[in-house]
Amino acid sequence: MGAKTETHILIGALKILANDIESADGVANACIYEAAQKLEELENKIMVLENLNMELGEEISMHELADN
């Protein structure tokens, strides 16, 4: 298995596919587009949590320094 595609590139590719695929009832298009939206939403939530985690780590470090 090779290198994994970055999430933002995968999201863009899925949105293009959702637009370009010819589906008689549009279900495939809607499913692919919704998957892209969900990935985007999850990626944003992960970034928020990573930032909060970093802030918490900095706060813990400051308290540890103050205790010493």
C-alpha positions in Angstrom: 0.0 0.0 0.0 1.4 3.4 -1.0 1.1 6.8 0.7 -2.4 7.9 1.7 -4.1 10.8 0.1 -4.5 13.9 2.2 -8.0 14.4 3.4 -8.6 17.7 1.7 -7.6 16.3 -1.6 -9.9 13.3 -1.1 -12.8 15.6 -0.2 -12.2 17.6 -3.4 -12.0 14.5 -5.5 -15.3 13.1 -4.0 -17.1 16.4 -4.8 -15.9 16.3 -8.4 -17.0 12.7 -8.7 -20.4 13.5 -7.2 -20.8 16.2 -9.8 -19.5 14.2 -12.8 -21.0 10.7 -12.2 -24.0 10.1 -14.3 -26.6 8.4 -12.2 -30.2 8.0 -13.4 -31.8 8.7 -10.0 -29.0 10.8 -8.5 -28.6 8.5 -5.5 -24.9 7.8 -6.2 -24.2 11.5 -6.6 -25.9 12.4 -3.3 -24.2 9.6 -1.5 -20.7 10.6 -2.7 -21.4 14.3 -2.0 -22.6 13.5 1.5 -19.5 11.4 2.2 -17.4 14.3 1.1 -19.3 16.6 3.4 -19.0 14.2 6.3 -15.2 13.9 5.8 -15.0 17.7 5.8 -17.0 17.9 9.0 -14.9 15.3 10.7 -11.7 16.9 9.6 -12.8 20.2 11.0 -13.7 18.6 14.3 -10.4 16.8 14.5 -8.6 20.2 13.9 -10.6 21.8 16.8 -9.8 18.9 19.1 -6.1 19.0 18.2 -6.0 22.7 19.0 -7.7 22.2 22.3 -5.4 19.3 23.1 -2.4 21.5 22.4 -3.7 24.3 24.5 -4.4 21.9 27.4 -0.9 20.5 27.1 0.6 24.0 27.3 -1.6 24.8 30.3 -0.4 21.6 32.0 3.2 22.5 31.3 2.7 26.0 32.8 1.3 24.5 36.0 4.1 22.0 36.2 6.7 24.8 35.9 4.8 26.8 38.5 4.8 23.9 40.9 8.6 23.4 40.6 
